[in-house]
Amino acid sequence: MLPAHPLSPEQIAAYHRDGYLIIRNMYSRELIDRLYSVALQDAAMEKNALDLNDQDGRKTRLSLWFTPGNDPFGYLTRGKSLIGAIGQLMGDTAPVCHFHSKLMQKAPKVGGAWEWHQDYGYWYKNQFMFPDQLISVMVALTQATKENGCLQVIKGSHKLGRVNHGFSGEQMGADMVMVDNALKTMELVYCELSPGDTLFFHSNLMHRSAANLSEFPRWSIISCYSLQSNLAYNETSTSWKIPVDVVPDEAVMEWEAGSLSEADFLKKENDPALKDTGWEQNVTSGKQ
């Protein structure tokens, strides 16, 4: 399935060469403003938000869910243009499935960092078989700049394959010897985005973001997708194997106000990538 505005052969080649691709102005400001308004106002997002500590104890706040619903976020992640582009980038060899989406909420002055990592460094524990069939998509809801902790990537680092990961605070971070070697060998890129810009990146691309010490928030939606042919042997959710029910891009703007309270939000204790942090023990002992 091709999107309304298919990616060019040059864009597809750039993704496979660099491990990422930025599409400027993929979404209108009107659509982004609607999403941001819902994100700020919906009680379910706040109720189900998780705080993860970085190495310095600063908190990164996110709300994560699996099945995309009949709401603005669900419609965005099921949109024809987005799913069509993903199909082009991953070869369109099997139906595209939605693994999960998360609303990233980096508050001014206190928003925590994300350590250097690969997404497949997390998802390896879910036992997905083929990292080339996994992709993440970031849609900027606010301006993302160096000052407020935009995503940084190591260009071409997806070609390293999966590197070892361990815990940094409550996050999984990549082996810093490999990170340092990659930074000596490949280019560091700051992915500065405006609202509506969209970043596609490979599951093995090395990336991080700094703490938000600016006066401005940095909010984004990051959705993760797999091909149906990519089996996951240690994943209890089911959305990763169900083909996306594609909707027109206009569905976001046509949505009538409702609630996201029925979404299957992730509970921290149910994520295999977080089980080794000691979080569960802290819960039972009353320390958190």
N, C-alpha and C positions, 0 to 999 in steps of 0.2 A: 504494500500500500504506500503510495507516494503522497507526501504532504501537498498542500496547495502551492507551496513554493519550494520545490525539491532542492536539496543540497546539490551543489555543483561537484563535478569530479575532483576539482581542486580542493574543495572543502573536505571531502571525504578522505582524500590523500593526506591532507594536513592533519586530520585526526589520527590516522594510523601512524604517521611519522612522528608527531609531537605528543600524542597521548591525550590531547584535549582540543577543543574547538569552541570559540566564542562567536555567537550570533548576536549582533547588535540589534536592538529595537525589535526583538522577536515578538514582544507583546506591547500593546499600547499603554500609555500612561493611565488611561481611564480604567482599563482592566486591572492593572497593577494596584491602582488606588482602591478598587473594590476589594481585592484580595487582602490588602493591608488593613483596611477598615474591619473586615470580618476577623482577621487574625487578632486585632487589638480588642475587639468587643466580645468575642465568643467565649463564654465561661468554660467550655469544655477544653479549650486550648490551655487555659491557665491551670485548670484543675489537674490536667494530665501532663503538665510540664515536668521534665526531669532536670536536675542540676548535676552536672559532672564537673569535678574539680580538676584543674590543671596542676602542674607541678608547683605553682606558687599559691595554690589555694583559691585562685579566682574561679568563678563559676561560669560555665557555659550552659545556657538554658535551651532546652529543646523539647518539642512535643513530637512524638513519633507514632505513626499508625501504619497499618498494613493494607487493608482493602480500600481502594479509592471509592468514595460514595457519591451520592447525588447532591453535591454541594460544590461551592466554587473551587476548593482545592482538589476534590475528586475530578471535577470537570477539566481543570487545568492539566492534571496528570494523565487524563484519558483523551486529551485533545488530539485531533487528527494531525495537526502539523507536528506536534511533539512526537507522537508515536511513529509517524511516518519518517521523521528524521532519524529516530533511534533505529528503525528498521534498516534504513540506508547505511548507517554507520556500522551496524553489526552484521550486515550482509543479507538481511531479509530472508534468512534461511529457515526460520521457524517463527511462530507467533511470539509477539512481545508480551511479557508478563510483568506486572508491577510487584516488586519485592516489598518496598516500603517507602514512605515519604516522611520527611521531618521538617518542622518549622523551626528554623534557627533564630534565636532571639538574643542578640548581643547588645546588652544595655550600655549606654554611655558610661565611661569611666570604670566600669566593673566587669564588663564582658570578658570571660576568660579566653585563653588561647587554646588552639588545637595543636597537639604535638605533631611532628613529622610522622606520617603514616601512609599506608595504602589501604583503601577500603577493603581489598581482599585480605589484608592483614587481619581484619575483623571477620570477614565472611568465610575465611578458611575454616573457622570453627563451626560454621553452619554446614560445612562439607559440600559446598558448591564445587562441581567438578571442573568447570571451564571458565577461568577468569576472563577470557576474551569475549565471553557471552554475558558479561556484567558491565553495566554502565551507570554512571551517576549524572544527574542533570540539576544544575543550580539555576534558579530563576531569582534575580535580585528584586526585592521589594523596596529596598532603600539603596541609597548610594553606597557602594563598597569601594573604599580607598585604602591606600597605605596607612593613613592616619587612623582609620577605624577598624583595621584588622582584616583587610580583604584576603581572599585565598591566594596563597603562594604555591606555585607548582615547579617541579624540576622537569624541564622540557625533555621529553624522550625517555623519562625514567621508567615508563611502563615496560620498556624492553629489558629491564633487569630481571623480570619475573618477580615472584613473591620473595620478600626478604623477611628475616626473623623479626618478630614483634614481642614486646614485653610491656608491662604496665608503667605508665607515668601518671601519678595521681590516680584518677579513676578512668583514664583513657589508655588505649593501647597505642604505643609508639614504636616506630621502626628502629632497628639497630642503628645507633648513631654513627658507628664506624662506616657502615654502608651509606648512610645519609651524607656524611662528610666527604666520602669518596665520590658520591654522585655529584655533589656540589662543586667539586674540583674538576669534574669531567663534563658536566652538562650545564645548561643555562638556567638560572633562577628567574622566574617570571612572576610579577605581581599582576594578578587578574583583577584589575579595577573594572567595576561594572556600574552602569547606571540602571535605574529601575526599568525592568522590562528586558534587559540584556540576559542572555542565557548561555551558560557554560556547560558543555558536555565533556566528561572526562572518564577515561578508562579505569577499571577497578584496580589496576596495579600502578597507576600514576602516583608518584610520591607528592604529597601536598601537606600544607599546614596553614594555620592562620594565627596571627599575633593577637594579643589582647586588645580589646577596644578601649583605649585610653582617651579617646576624643570626646567631644561634646555631643556627638550624634549617634543614634542607634544604627546597628547594622542587622537587618532582618532579611532572610531569604528562605526559599523553599528548596530543599534538595530531595529529589526523587530518584530512586534506584530501581533499575530494571534488569531483567534477565530474559533470555530466550527460553521458550518452553522446553527445548531440548536439553537445557542445563539442569541436571538433577542435583538436588540438595538433600543429603542423607541425614542431616542433623538440624533441620529447621521445622519447628512445630506449627508455624503459621502456614496457611494454604495459598495465599495470594500469588506466591512466586511461581506457581504452576498453572495458574488460570489466565488464559489470554485476556488482554485488556479489552473491555467493552468500549470501543472508541466512540467519542461524541464529537459533534462539530465544535470548532474553536469558539463559536459564539455562545456556547452553553453557559460559560461563566457569567456573562452579562445578562443572560435571560433568567438566571436563578432567582427565585422568590425567597425572601429571607426565611431562615429556619435555624436549626441548631446542629452542631457537630457532635452532640453528646452520645450518639449511637456508634461512633467510629470505634474500631478495635485498636485503641491506643496501646502501645507497648508498656508493660510494667517492667521496671528495672530488673526485678529478680527473674524474669522470664527470658532474658537475653543471655545466650551462652557466652557471648564475648565479655560480659560483665561479671560472670559468676566467680571468677578467680580473684576479684578485688578485695574480698572480705566483706563486701557490702551486706550479703545475707546474714553473716555472723553479727555485724553491727546492728542490724534490725532486731534480731532476736535478743540481743543483749541490751537494747535500748540506747545504743550509742549514737543513733542517727534518727 
